[in-house]
Amino acid sequence: MAPKTGRAQGLLRVLDQCLALREARIVRSALRTTTAFLLPVQCVSCGRPDERLCRSCAKGLRRSARQAIRVEEPAEALPLNAQGQPLPVMAAGKYEHELASVLLHYKNHQMVALGKILVPLLAAALRAAIQELADPSAPVILVPIPTRRQALAKRGYWPVGLLLHKVARAHLLPANVRVAKILRFSIRASWGKAQKSKGRKGRASVRNTMQTRDTPGARKILNSAAQVLFVDDVLTTGATLAEAHRSLGEFDLRIRGAVVVAGTPPPNENRQLS
């Protein structure tokens, strides 16, 4: 009699779990409906209601960022090597259409939740850069471009640093790759405006604004011959990367290039930016 009772109790437990799952789905659906009513959202790319990025735009984003690309060619302010070639830069895609919209809203509209869309794109670009620009069998140091205190105070978060943190937490990179925050803006420059223009004035505004951090961990890296890849969100003129490159120029680090989420297309290409 006991075995039958045990089987019956087991069956009841399974039924309870099934009902609980069904009820949980109903509750989640109701919560989504209520949230959409009280806090309406719309697709950051096309404006369709109820989704931050609709299925159609998400598909377009995946298609446009299917493979990492080199984007250094139109960036006129990038540092040149002895052969006159610019610092190589790998990007998840071009700064246009869905990718531009998602990145813009993630950075400037406090839509931090969009980071989950950008994290795998950045990770893919980082892996491609490690394979193409560096020696993948040796340790690689990812150096994020710092943010200014003024921008941090305004946003409340550091866009590139947060993305890299999530990439590292998700273990999306090889074990011999690590993130090191060895650069910062000087105190005076940290409260200035970020460089956005594409002219000489914009490039001059970022010159001599960065310096290395004076911490034991930073000094250890700076005094090594480690491979370095800079990491930033968007490549425009390349002036910010040039300043980061200048800041590390006195050390023996092997700067292999940079990785960005998106690169601005050449001026002669048609673009759709949001």
C-alpha positions, -999 to +999 in steps of 0.1 A: +000+000+000+029+024+009+045+022-026+011+032-042+008+061-018+043+072-026+036+071-064+003+090-059+022+117-039+048+119-066+021+124-092+005+151-072+038+169-068+043+168-106+007+182-111+014+209-086+046+219-104+028+220-138+001+242-123+027+264-107+045+268-140+012+276-158+003+301-131+038+316-132+034+321-169+001+338-164+015+361-138+045+370-159+023+377-189+000+399-167+030+418-154+044+424-189+010+437-200+007+460-169+042+473-173+036+480-210+005+500-200+020+519-171+055+524-186+051+522-224+083+516-244+090+516-281+116+502-304+147+524-303+152+519-340+117+520-357+094+532-329+072+501-328+055+500-294+060+475-265+096+464-272+129+482-268+141+465-300+115+448-321+120+415-338+125+430-372+151+455-360+168+428-339+171+407-370+185+436-390+210+443-362+222+407-362+225+408-400+245+440-400+269+428-372+272+392-385+310+396-388+335+420-372+350+445-396+381+467-399+371+504-396+404+524-393+405+537-428+382+568-425+396+578-390+421+605-400+434+612-365+446+577-356+483+573-349+505+559-377+532+533-374+566+535-390+552+524-424+525+551-423+497+527-415+470+537-390+464+519-358+442+489-367+406+490-353+381+462-353+344+469-349+313+448-344+297+468-372+292+503-388+276+531-368+244+532-387+208+519-388+199+496-358+234+494-343+236+532-342+202+535-326+209+509-299+243+523-290+230+559-289+202+550-266+224+528-244+250+556-240+229+588-239+194+579-229+202+558-198+188+526-214+213+504-197+192+473-204+202+475-241+237+465-229+226+428-231+222+433-269+257+450-272+276+426-250+278+396-275+286+420-303+315+435-285+327+401-274+327+388-310+347+419-322+372+413-293+377+377-303+382+387-339+407+413-329+426+389-307+429+364-335+437+390-363+457+417-346+474+400-316+491+368-307+462+347-294+486+323-277+500+351-254+482+371-227+462+401-240+454+432-219+422+451-228+425+487-219+391+505-219+391+542-229+383+561-197+353+583-192+353+618-180+339+625-145+314+649-160+300+622-183+300+597-155+281+622-132+256+628-160+250+592-170+255+575-137+275+547-154+305+541-177+292+527-210+324+509-222+334+498-187+300+483-180+300+464-213+335+450-207+325+440-171+296+420-185+317+404-212+342+393-185+314+380-162+299+360-190+333+344-198+330+353-234+368+357-240+398+334-238+413+327-203+445+346-211+426+379-218+420+404-190+407+439-185+430+465-170+419+501-162+453+517-165+442+550-181+423+580-168+416+616-177+435+642-158+416+660-131+413+692-152+403+674-184+379+651-166+354+678-162+356+690-198+334+681-227+340+649-247+355+653-282+328+649-308+336+671-337+356+659-366+378+690-372+412+700-360+396+718-330+380+686-319+412+667-321+431+694-303+406+693-274+415+658-264+453+661-268+473+657-235+442+649-215+449+613-205+475+598-181+483+564-166+470+554-133+494+553-104+484+520-088+504+488-081+484+468-106+487+495-133+525+499-127+530+462-131+513+461-165+530+493-176+564+479-168+558+447-188+558+440-225+522+430-225+500+430-256+474+457-255+441+463-272+422+496-265+384+493-262+360+521-269+323+524-280+324+544-312+353+553-336+349+587-353+381+606-360+404+584-339+416+613-318+407+597-285+425+565-294+455+586-305+456+602-271+454+568-254+482+556-276+503+587-267+497+581-230+513+547-232+541+557-257+569+558-231+563+523-220+573+490-237+538+478-242+530+462-275+499+481-287+482+458-312+452+480-321+417+488-308+382+474-307+350+494-308+313+485-309+308+506-340+328+525-365+316+556-383+313+549-421+334+569-446+317+603-454+308+592-489+286+563-476+249+569-471+240+566-434+209+565-414+216+576-379+192+581-350 
